[in-house]
Amino acid sequence: MQAGKEGLFSFLCWTYKPYNNDLGGQEISSQEYLRHLALSRIYLDNIKFLRTSVLTQNQAALEGLNYGANDFDIPWEDEVTQLAGAVIEKDVDRILGYAQEAGFKTRLRPVNLVPLSQT
């Protein structure tokens, strides 16, 4: 990615899940994840949407909207992260409600990043 040029439209910051695999290691804390998001916003300033990961962070990910993220994923299904130990909140209305309670307006959109509706 080159400064002043269009690059990626969206960047999703995931965390490593060390469970049920041979790699080992440890998962970072939610606070460390938020620091990664804030630094990503500073360094990836030419990416329109910086997404926080509800898939890997659940409700805590929505705090990332206060740390530079302006988008978040809705975890419909992800077998890979579930096998690695992620517990996925699949109640979309509840996830959107958490963001709305925090004072954010939510929009649901398909993968092509065009908004479908505003709630």
N, CA, C and O atoms as a GROMACS GRO file, in nm:
protein
  476
    1MET      N    1   0.084  -0.116   0.000
    1MET     CA    2   0.000   0.000   0.000
    1MET      C    3   0.088   0.123   0.000
    1MET      O    4   0.185   0.133   0.076
    2GLN      N    5   0.054   0.214  -0.085
    2GLN     CA    6   0.132   0.335  -0.102
    2GLN      C    7   0.053   0.455  -0.051
    2GLN      O    8  -0.066   0.468  -0.078
    3ALA      N    9   0.120   0.541   0.023
    3ALA     CA   10   0.053   0.660   0.075
    3ALA      C   11  -0.002   0.743  -0.039
    3ALA      O   12   0.064   0.761  -0.142
    4GLY      N   13  -0.124   0.793  -0.021
    4GLY     CA   14  -0.187   0.876  -0.123
    4GLY      C   15  -0.255   0.797  -0.232
    4GLY      O   16  -0.315   0.856  -0.322
    5LYS      N   17  -0.248   0.666  -0.227
    5LYS     CA   18  -0.311   0.579  -0.327
    5LYS      C   19  -0.419   0.495  -0.260
    5LYS      O   20  -0.412   0.466  -0.140
    6GLU      N   21  -0.519   0.458  -0.339
    6GLU     CA   22  -0.620   0.367  -0.285
    6GLU      C   23  -0.559   0.228  -0.271
    6GLU      O   24  -0.487   0.182  -0.360
    7GLY      N   25  -0.587   0.165  -0.162
    7GLY     CA   26  -0.536   0.031  -0.138
    7GLY      C   27  -0.651  -0.059  -0.097
    7GLY      O   28  -0.750  -0.072  -0.169
    8LEU      N   29  -0.637  -0.119   0.017
    8LEU     CA   30  -0.743  -0.202   0.070
    8LEU      C   31  -0.860  -0.115   0.112
    8LEU      O   32  -0.842  -0.004   0.161
    9PHE      N   33  -0.979  -0.165   0.091
    9PHE     CA   34  -1.100  -0.093   0.129
    9PHE      C   35  -1.132  -0.115   0.277
    9PHE      O   36  -1.188  -0.028   0.343
   10SER      N   37  -1.094  -0.234   0.327
   10SER     CA   38  -1.129  -0.272   0.463
   10SER      C   39  -1.017  -0.357   0.522
   10SER      O   40  -0.956  -0.438   0.451
   11PHE      N   41  -0.991  -0.340   0.651
   11PHE     CA   42  -0.893  -0.421   0.722
   11PHE      C   43  -0.959  -0.473   0.849
   11PHE      O   44  -1.014  -0.396   0.927
   12LEU      N   45  -0.954  -0.604   0.868
   12LEU     CA   46  -1.013  -0.668   0.986
   12LEU      C   47  -0.902  -0.719   1.076
   12LEU      O   48  -0.820  -0.801   1.034
   13CYS      N   49  -0.899  -0.671   1.198
   13CYS     CA   50  -0.797  -0.707   1.295
   13CYS      C   51  -0.847  -0.826   1.378
   13CYS      O   52  -0.936  -0.810   1.462
   14TRP      N   53  -0.789  -0.943   1.355
   14TRP     CA   54  -0.823  -1.063   1.431
   14TRP      C   55  -0.718  -1.088   1.537
   14TRP      O   56  -0.606  -1.036   1.527
   15THR      N   57  -0.752  -1.167   1.637
   15THR     CA   58  -0.653  -1.212   1.734
   15THR      C   59  -0.627  -1.360   1.713
   15THR      O   60  -0.713  -1.434   1.667
   16TYR      N   61  -0.508  -1.400   1.748
   16TYR     CA   62  -0.467  -1.539   1.738
   16TYR      C   63  -0.534  -1.619   1.850
   16TYR      O   64  -0.536  -1.578   1.965
   17LYS      N   65  -0.590  -1.734   1.813
   17LYS     CA   66  -0.650  -1.826   1.910
   17LYS      C   67  -0.558  -1.948   1.920
   17LYS      O   68  -0.549  -2.025   1.825
   18PRO      N   69  -0.490  -1.967   2.033
   18PRO     CA   70  -0.388  -2.071   2.044
   18PRO      C   71  -0.439  -2.210   2.082
   18PRO      O   72  -0.360  -2.302   2.102
   19TYR      N   73  -0.569  -2.226   2.092
   19TYR     CA   74  -0.624  -2.351   2.144
   19TYR      C   75  -0.648  -2.452   2.033
   19TYR      O   76  -0.676  -2.414   1.919
   20ASN      N   77  -0.636  -2.578   2.065
   20ASN     CA   78  -0.664  -2.689   1.973
   20ASN      C   79  -0.579  -2.683   1.846
   20ASN      O   80  -0.627  -2.720   1.738
   21ASN      N   81  -0.455  -2.638   1.857
   21ASN     CA   82  -0.363  -2.644   1.744
   21ASN      C   83  -0.223  -2.671   1.798
   21ASN      O   84  -0.199  -2.663   1.919
   22ASP      N   85  -0.132  -2.703   1.709
   22ASP     CA   86   0.004  -2.739   1.749
   22ASP      C   87   0.097  -2.619   1.765
   22ASP      O   88   0.212  -2.636   1.804
   23LEU      N   89   0.050  -2.500   1.738
   23LEU     CA   90   0.136  -2.382   1.743
   23LEU      C   91   0.160  -2.331   1.884
   23LEU      O   92   0.265  -2.272   1.912
   24GLY      N   93   0.064  -2.354   1.974
   24GLY     CA   94   0.079  -2.306   2.111
   24GLY      C   95   0.074  -2.155   2.120
   24GLY      O   96   0.009  -2.089   2.039
   25GLY      N   97   0.142  -2.102   2.220
   25GLY     CA   98   0.142  -1.957   2.239
   25GLY      C   99   0.028  -1.914   2.328
   25GLY      O  100  -0.036  -1.996   2.394
   26GLN      N  101   0.004  -1.785   2.330
   26GLN     CA  102  -0.104  -1.733   2.414
   26GLN      C  103  -0.181  -1.625   2.340
   26GLN      O  104  -0.130  -1.561   2.248
   27GLU      N  105  -0.302  -1.608   2.383
   27GLU     CA  106  -0.391  -1.507   2.325
   27GLU      C  107  -0.363  -1.372   2.393
   27GLU      O  108  -0.336  -1.367   2.512
   28ILE      N  109  -0.371  -1.264   2.316
   28ILE     CA  110  -0.350  -1.132   2.375
   28ILE      C  111  -0.476  -1.090   2.451
   28ILE      O  112  -0.585  -1.140   2.427
   29SER      N  113  -0.458  -0.997   2.543
   29SER     CA  114  -0.570  -0.947   2.622
   29SER      C  115  -0.655  -0.852   2.538
   29SER      O  116  -0.612  -0.806   2.433
   30SER      N  117  -0.774  -0.824   2.587
   30SER     CA  118  -0.862  -0.728   2.518
   30SER      C  119  -0.797  -0.590   2.512
   30SER      O  120  -0.810  -0.521   2.411
   31GLN      N  121  -0.729  -0.549   2.618
   31GLN     CA  122  -0.662  -0.418   2.619
   31GLN      C  123  -0.550  -0.413   2.515
   31GLN      O  124  -0.532  -0.311   2.449
   32GLU      N  125  -0.477  -0.522   2.501
   32GLU     CA  126  -0.371  -0.525   2.400
   32GLU      C  127  -0.432  -0.521   2.260
   32GLU      O  128  -0.379  -0.456   2.170
   33TYR      N  129  -0.543  -0.591   2.241
   33TYR     CA  130  -0.614  -0.587   2.113
   33TYR      C  131  -0.655  -0.443   2.078
   33TYR      O  132  -0.640  -0.401   1.964
   34LEU      N  133  -0.706  -0.369   2.176
   34LEU     CA  134  -0.747  -0.231   2.152
   34LEU      C  135  -0.628  -0.143   2.115
   34LEU      O  136  -0.641  -0.053   2.032
   35ARG      N  137  -0.512  -0.168   2.175
   35ARG     CA  138  -0.391  -0.094   2.136
   35ARG      C  139  -0.354  -0.124   1.991
   35ARG      O  140  -0.314  -0.034   1.917
   36HIS      N  141  -0.367  -0.251   1.950
   36HIS     CA  142  -0.339  -0.289   1.811
   36HIS      C  143  -0.432  -0.215   1.716
   36HIS      O  144  -0.389  -0.168   1.611
   37LEU      N  145  -0.560  -0.206   1.752
   37LEU     CA  146  -0.656  -0.133   1.669
   37LEU      C  147  -0.617   0.014   1.655
   37LEU      O  148  -0.619   0.070   1.545
   38ALA      N  149  -0.583   0.076   1.766
   38ALA     CA  150  -0.547   0.218   1.764
   38ALA      C  151  -0.425   0.242   1.676
   38ALA      O  152  -0.421   0.337   1.598
   39LEU      N  153  -0.325   0.156   1.688
   39LEU     CA  154  -0.206   0.170   1.604
   39LEU      C  155  -0.238   0.142   1.458
   39LEU      O  156  -0.182   0.206   1.368
   40SER      N  157  -0.327   0.047   1.433
   40SER     CA  158  -0.369   0.018   1.295
   40SER      C  159  -0.434   0.139   1.232
   40SER      O  160  -0.410   0.169   1.115
   41ARG      N  161  -0.518   0.210   1.307
   41ARG     CA  162  -0.583   0.330   1.254
   41ARG      C  163  -0.480   0.437   1.219
   41ARG      O  164  -0.493   0.505   1.117
   42ILE      N  165  -0.378   0.451   1.302
   42ILE     CA  166  -0.274   0.552   1.276
   42ILE      C  167  -0.193   0.515   1.151
   42ILE      O  168  -0.172   0.599   1.064
   43TYR      N  169  -0.148   0.391   1.143
   43TYR     CA  170  -0.058   0.350   1.035
   43TYR      C  171  -0.130   0.314   0.906
   43TYR      O  172  -0.072   0.324   0.798
   44LEU      N  173  -0.255   0.271   0.915
   44LEU     CA  174  -0.331   0.231   0.796
   44LEU      C  175  -0.434   0.338   0.764
   44LEU      O  176  -0.551   0.307   0.740
   45ASP      N  177  -0.392   0.461   0.762
   45ASP     CA  178  -0.484   0.574   0.747
   45ASP      C  179  -0.548   0.583   0.609
   45ASP      O  180  -0.645   0.657   0.591
   46ASN      N  181  -0.496   0.509   0.510
   46ASN     CA  182  -0.557   0.513   0.377
   46ASN      C  183  -0.656   0.398   0.354
   46ASN      O  184  -0.700   0.376   0.242
   47ILE      N  185  -0.689   0.326   0.458
   47ILE     CA  186  -0.791   0.221   0.450
   47ILE      C  187  -0.921   0.278   0.508
   47ILE      O  188  -0.925   0.324   0.622
   48LYS      N  189  -1.026   0.275   0.427
   48LYS     CA  190  -1.152   0.339   0.465
   48LYS      C  191  -1.216   0.277   0.589
   48LYS      O  192  -1.258   0.348   0.679
   49PHE      N  193  -1.222   0.145   0.593
   49PHE     CA  194  -1.288   0.077   0.704
   49PHE      C  195  -1.188  -0.007   0.783
   49PHE      O  196  -1.131  -0.103   0.731
   50LEU      N  197  -1.169   0.030   0.909
   50LEU     CA  198  -1.091  -0.051   1.002
   50LEU      C  199  -1.192  -0.125   1.087
   50LEU      O  200  -1.270  -0.064   1.161
   51ARG      N  201  -1.191  -0.258   1.076
   51ARG     CA  202  -1.294  -0.338   1.140
   51ARG      C  203  -1.243  -0.401   1.269
   51ARG      O  204  -1.131  -0.452   1.273
   52THR      N  205  -1.324  -0.397   1.372
   52THR     CA  206  -1.295  -0.468   1.495
   52THR      C  207  -1.366  -0.603   1.488
   52THR      O  208  -1.472  -0.614   1.427
   53SER      N  209  -1.308  -0.705   1.551
   53SER     CA  210  -1.356  -0.841   1.531
   53SER      C  211  -1.445  -0.892   1.643
   53SER      O  212  -1.397  -0.932   1.749
   54VAL      N  213  -1.575  -0.891   1.618
   54VAL     CA  214  -1.669  -0.954   1.711
   54VAL      C  215  -1.645  -1.106   1.710
   54VAL      O  216  -1.668  -1.173   1.810
   55LEU      N  217  -1.600  -1.158   1.597
   55LEU     CA  218  -1.575  -1.301   1.583
   55LEU      C  219  -1.472  -1.350   1.684
   55LEU      O  220  -1.489  -1.457   1.743
   56THR      N  221  -1.366  -1.275   1.706
   56THR     CA  222  -1.262  -1.320   1.798
   56THR      C  223  -1.267  -1.253   1.934
   56THR      O  224  -1.207  -1.303   2.029
   57GLN      N  225  -1.338  -1.140   1.946
   57GLN     CA  226  -1.341  -1.066   2.073
   57GLN      C  227  -1.480  -1.057   2.136
   57GLN      O  228  -1.493  -1.014   2.250
   58ASN      N  229  -1.584  -1.099   2.062
   58ASN     CA  230  -1.723  -1.090   2.109
   58ASN      C  231  -1.758  -0.947   2.150
   58ASN      O  232  -1.713  -0.852   2.084
   59GLN      N  233  -1.836  -0.928   2.254
   59GLN     CA  234  -1.885  -0.795   2.291
   59GLN      C  235  -1.771  -0.698   2.318
   59GLN      O  236  -1.785  -0.579   2.291
   60ALA      N  237  -1.660  -0.745   2.370
   60ALA     CA  238  -1.546  -0.658   2.399
   60ALA      C  239  -1.494  -0.588   2.273
   60ALA      O  240  -1.434  -0.481   2.282
   61ALA      N  241  -1.516  -0.648   2.157
   61ALA     CA  242  -1.468  -0.589   2.032
   61ALA      C  243  -1.533  -0.455   2.004
   61ALA      O  244  -1.472  -0.368   1.942
   62LEU      N  245  -1.655  -0.437   2.048
   62LEU     CA  246  -1.725  -0.312   2.019
   62LEU      C  247  -1.660  -0.193   2.088
   62LEU      O  248  -1.680  -0.079   2.046
   63GLU      N  249  -1.583  -0.217   2.192
   63GLU     CA  250  -1.504  -0.109   2.253
   63GLU      C  251  -1.402  -0.056   2.151
   63GLU      O  252  -1.358   0.058   2.160
   64GLY      N  253  -1.367  -0.141   2.054
   64GLY     CA  254  -1.274  -0.100   1.949
   64GLY      C  255  -1.326   0.016   1.866
   64GLY      O  256  -1.248   0.085   1.800
   65LEU      N  257  -1.457   0.039   1.868
   65LEU     CA  258  -1.514   0.154   1.796
   65LEU      C  259  -1.469   0.285   1.860
   65LEU      O  260  -1.477   0.391   1.798
   66ASN      N  261  -1.423   0.278   1.984
   66ASN     CA  262  -1.367   0.396   2.052
   66ASN      C  263  -1.216   0.405   2.035
   66ASN      O  264  -1.154   0.499   2.086
   67TYR      N  265  -1.156   0.309   1.965
   67TYR     CA  266  -1.010   0.303   1.948
   67TYR      C  267  -0.969   0.310   1.802
   67TYR      O  268  -0.862   0.261   1.766
   68GLY      N  269  -1.052   0.369   1.718
   68GLY     CA  270  -1.014   0.388   1.579
   68GLY      C  271  -1.088   0.303   1.479
   68GLY      O  272  -1.090   0.335   1.360
   69ALA      N  273  -1.150   0.195   1.523
   69ALA     CA  274  -1.229   0.113   1.430
   69ALA      C  275  -1.359   0.186   1.396
   69ALA      O  276  -1.416   0.255   1.481
   70ASN      N  277  -1.404   0.172   1.273
   70ASN     CA  278  -1.531   0.233   1.234
   70ASN      C  279  -1.624   0.129   1.170
   70ASN      O  280  -1.717   0.164   1.098
   71ASP      N  281  -1.596   0.003   1.197
   71ASP     CA  282  -1.674  -0.107   1.140
   71ASP      C  283  -1.651  -0.230   1.226
   71ASP      O  284  -1.550  -0.239   1.297
   72PHE      N  285  -1.743  -0.326   1.221
   72PHE     CA  286  -1.721  -0.454   1.288
   72PHE      C  287  -1.789  -0.565   1.210
   72PHE      O  288  -1.884  -0.542   1.135
   73ASP      N  289  -1.738  -0.686   1.230
   73ASP     CA  290  -1.792  -0.802   1.159
   73ASP      C  291  -1.909  -0.861   1.236
   73ASP      O  292  -1.919  -0.847   1.358
   74ILE      N  293  -1.997  -0.928   1.163
   74ILE     CA  294  -2.105  -1.005   1.224
   74ILE      C  295  -2.069  -1.152   1.202
   74ILE      O  296  -2.062  -1.197   1.087
   75PRO      N  297  -2.046  -1.226   1.308
   75PRO     CA  298  -1.998  -1.364   1.294
   75PRO      C  299  -2.109  -1.463   1.261
   75PRO      O  300  -2.167  -1.524   1.350
   76TRP      N  301  -2.138  -1.477   1.134
   76TRP     CA  302  -2.242  -1.574   1.093
   76TRP      C  303  -2.197  -1.715   1.125
   76TRP      O  304  -2.272  -1.792   1.185
   77GLU      N  305  -2.077  -1.749   1.085
   77GLU     CA  306  -2.024  -1.883   1.109
   77GLU      C  307  -1.877  -1.882   1.075
   77GLU      O  308  -1.836  -1.823   0.975
   78ASP      N  309  -1.796  -1.946   1.156
   78ASP     CA  310  -1.655  -1.959   1.126
   78ASP      C  311  -1.600  -2.080   1.197
   78ASP      O  312  -1.562  -2.073   1.314
   79GLU      N  313  -1.594  -2.190   1.126
   79GLU     CA  314  -1.550  -2.317   1.184
   79GLU      C  315  -1.404  -2.312   1.227
   79GLU      O  316  -1.368  -2.371   1.329
   80VAL      N  317  -1.321  -2.243   1.152
   80VAL     CA  318  -1.178  -2.238   1.183
   80VAL      C  319  -1.152  -2.175   1.319
   80VAL      O  320  -1.081  -2.233   1.401
   81THR      N  321  -1.209  -2.058   1.344
   81THR     CA  322  -1.184  -1.993   1.473
   81THR      C  323  -1.254  -2.067   1.588
   81THR      O  324  -1.205  -2.065   1.701
   82GLN      N  325  -1.366  -2.131   1.560
   82GLN     CA  326  -1.432  -2.209   1.665
   82GLN      C  327  -1.345  -2.328   1.705
   82GLN      O  328  -1.332  -2.358   1.824
   83LEU      N  329  -1.285  -2.395   1.607
   83LEU     CA  330  -1.196  -2.507   1.638
   83LEU      C  331  -1.074  -2.461   1.716
   83LEU      O  332  -1.017  -2.538   1.794
   84ALA      N  333  -1.033  -2.337   1.696
   84ALA     CA  334  -0.917  -2.282   1.766
   84ALA      C  335  -0.955  -2.223   1.902
   84ALA      O  336  -0.869  -2.169   1.971
   85GLY      N  337  -1.082  -2.232   1.940
   85GLY     CA  338  -1.122  -2.190   2.073
   85GLY      C  339  -1.209  -2.067   2.082
   85GLY      O  340  -1.243  -2.025   2.193
   86ALA      N  341  -1.246  -2.007   1.970
   86ALA     CA  342  -1.333  -1.888   1.974
   86ALA      C  343  -1.475  -1.930   2.009
   86ALA      O  344  -1.526  -2.028   1.956
   87VAL      N  345  -1.538  -1.856   2.098
   87VAL     CA  346  -1.678  -1.875   2.131
   87VAL      C  347  -1.753  -1.762   2.062
   87VAL      O  348  -1.731  -1.645   2.094
   88ILE      N  349  -1.840  -1.795   1.969
   88ILE     CA  350  -1.901  -1.696   1.882
   88ILE      C  351  -2.042  -1.660   1.926
   88ILE      O  352  -2.128  -1.747   1.940
   89GLU      N  353  -2.065  -1.531   1.947
   89GLU     CA  354  -2.198  -1.478   1.975
   89GLU      C  355  -2.269  -1.465   1.840
   89GLU      O  356  -2.224  -1.388   1.755
   90LYS      N  357  -2.377  -1.539   1.820
   90LYS     CA  358  -2.445  -1.540   1.689
   90LYS      C  359  -2.576  -1.463   1.688
   90LYS      O  360  -2.645  -1.462   1.586
   91ASP      N  361  -2.611  -1.398   1.796
   91ASP     CA  362  -2.734  -1.321   1.802
   91ASP      C  363  -2.707  -1.182   1.744
   91ASP      O  364  -2.661  -1.093   1.815
   92VAL      N  365  -2.737  -1.164   1.616
   92VAL     CA  366  -2.705  -1.040   1.544
   92VAL      C  367  -2.774  -0.921   1.609
   92VAL      O  368  -2.711  -0.816   1.625
   93ASP      N  369  -2.899  -0.935   1.646
   93ASP     CA  370  -2.971  -0.823   1.709
   93ASP      C  371  -2.905  -0.782   1.841
   93ASP      O  372  -2.898  -0.663   1.873
   94ARG      N  373  -2.858  -0.879   1.916
   94ARG     CA  374  -2.790  -0.849   2.042
   94ARG      C  375  -2.659  -0.774   2.015
   94ARG      O  376  -2.628  -0.676   2.083
   95ILE      N  377  -2.582  -0.820   1.916
   95ILE     CA  378  -2.455  -0.755   1.882
   95ILE      C  379  -2.480  -0.611   1.838
   95ILE      O  380  -2.411  -0.519   1.882
   96LEU      N  381  -2.578  -0.592   1.750
   96LEU     CA  382  -2.611  -0.456   1.704
   96LEU      C  383  -2.661  -0.371   1.821
   96LEU      O  384  -2.632  -0.252   1.829
   97GLY      N  385  -2.736  -0.433   1.912
   97GLY     CA  386  -2.785  -0.363   2.030
   97GLY      C  387  -2.673  -0.313   2.119
   97GLY      O  388  -2.680  -0.202   2.172
   98TYR      N  389  -2.566  -0.394   2.136
   98TYR     CA  390  -2.452  -0.350   2.215
   98TYR      C  391  -2.392  -0.222   2.156
   98TYR      O  392  -2.360  -0.128   2.228
   99ALA      N  393  -2.376  -0.220   2.023
   99ALA     CA  394  -2.318  -0.102   1.957
   99ALA      C  395  -2.411   0.018   1.971
   99ALA      O  396  -2.365   0.130   1.994
  100GLN      N  397  -2.540  -0.005   1.957
  100GLN     CA  398  -2.636   0.105   1.968
  100GLN      C  399  -2.640   0.160   2.110
  100GLN      O  400  -2.650   0.282   2.129
  101GLU      N  401  -2.634   0.072   2.210
  101GLU     CA  402  -2.632   0.116   2.350
  101GLU      C  403  -2.508   0.201   2.379
  101GLU      O  404  -2.511   0.288   2.466
  102ALA      N  405  -2.400   0.174   2.306
  102ALA     CA  406  -2.277   0.251   2.324
  102ALA      C  407  -2.281   0.384   2.248
  102ALA      O  408  -2.186   0.461   2.251
  103GLY      N  409  -2.394   0.410   2.179
  103GLY     CA  410  -2.412   0.538   2.111
  103GLY      C  411  -2.376   0.539   1.964
  103GLY      O  412  -2.368   0.646   1.904
  104PHE      N  413  -2.354   0.422   1.905
  104PHE     CA  414  -2.318   0.415   1.764
  104PHE      C  415  -2.439   0.381   1.678
  104PHE      O  416  -2.526   0.306   1.720
  105LYS      N  417  -2.444   0.437   1.557
  105LYS     CA  418  -2.545   0.399   1.459
  105LYS      C  419  -2.493   0.277   1.385
  105LYS      O  420  -2.375   0.271   1.350
  106THR      N  421  -2.581   0.180   1.361
  106THR     CA  422  -2.538   0.057   1.294
  106THR      C  423  -2.602   0.045   1.157
  106THR      O  424  -2.713   0.091   1.133
  107ARG      N  425  -2.528  -0.019   1.068
  107ARG     CA  426  -2.577  -0.050   0.935
  107ARG      C  427  -2.536  -0.193   0.902
  107ARG      O  428  -2.423  -0.234   0.932
  108LEU      N  429  -2.625  -0.267   0.843
  108LEU     CA  430  -2.594  -0.402   0.799
  108LEU      C  431  -2.569  -0.397   0.650
  108LEU      O  432  -2.649  -0.341   0.574
  109ARG      N  433  -2.459  -0.456   0.606
  109ARG     CA  434  -2.428  -0.455   0.464
  109ARG      C  435  -2.368  -0.589   0.423
  109ARG      O  436  -2.312  -0.660   0.506
  110PRO      N  437  -2.380  -0.624   0.294
  110PRO     CA  438  -2.322  -0.749   0.246
  110PRO      C  439  -2.170  -0.735   0.229
  110PRO      O  440  -2.113  -0.629   0.255
  111VAL      N  441  -2.109  -0.841   0.185
  111VAL     CA  442  -1.963  -0.845   0.171
  111VAL      C  443  -1.910  -0.737   0.078
  111VAL      O  444  -1.796  -0.693   0.097
  112ASN      N  445  -1.986  -0.694  -0.020
  112ASN     CA  446  -1.936  -0.593  -0.114
  112ASN      C  447  -1.930  -0.454  -0.053
  112ASN      O  448  -1.898  -0.358  -0.123
  113LEU      N  449  -1.959  -0.441   0.076
  113LEU     CA  450  -1.942  -0.319   0.155
  113LEU      C  451  -2.039  -0.206   0.123
  113LEU      O  452  -2.015  -0.092   0.163
  114VAL      N  453  -2.147  -0.234   0.053
  114VAL     CA  454  -2.249  -0.133   0.026
  114VAL      C  455  -2.356  -0.144   0.134
  114VAL      O  456  -2.413  -0.252   0.151
  115PRO      N  457  -2.386  -0.036   0.209
  115PRO     CA  458  -2.485  -0.046   0.317
  115PRO      C  459  -2.623  -0.089   0.267
  115PRO      O  460  -2.670  -0.041   0.164
  116LEU      N  461  -2.686  -0.180   0.341
  116LEU     CA  462  -2.822  -0.225   0.309
  116LEU      C  463  -2.926  -0.142   0.381
  116LEU      O  464  -3.026  -0.100   0.322
  117SER      N  465  -2.902  -0.119   0.510
  117SER     CA  466  -3.002  -0.047   0.589
  117SER      C  467  -2.933   0.021   0.705
  117SER      O  468  -2.819  -0.010   0.738
  118GLN      N  469  -3.004   0.112   0.766
  118GLN     CA  470  -2.953   0.180   0.885
  118GLN      C  471  -3.054   0.158   0.996
  118GLN      O  472  -3.174   0.176   0.975
  119THR      N  473  -3.006   0.120   1.115
  119THR     CA  474  -3.095   0.099   1.229
  119THR      C  475  -3.074   0.206   1.331
  119THR      O  476  -3.141   0.206   1.435
   0.00000   0.00000   0.00000
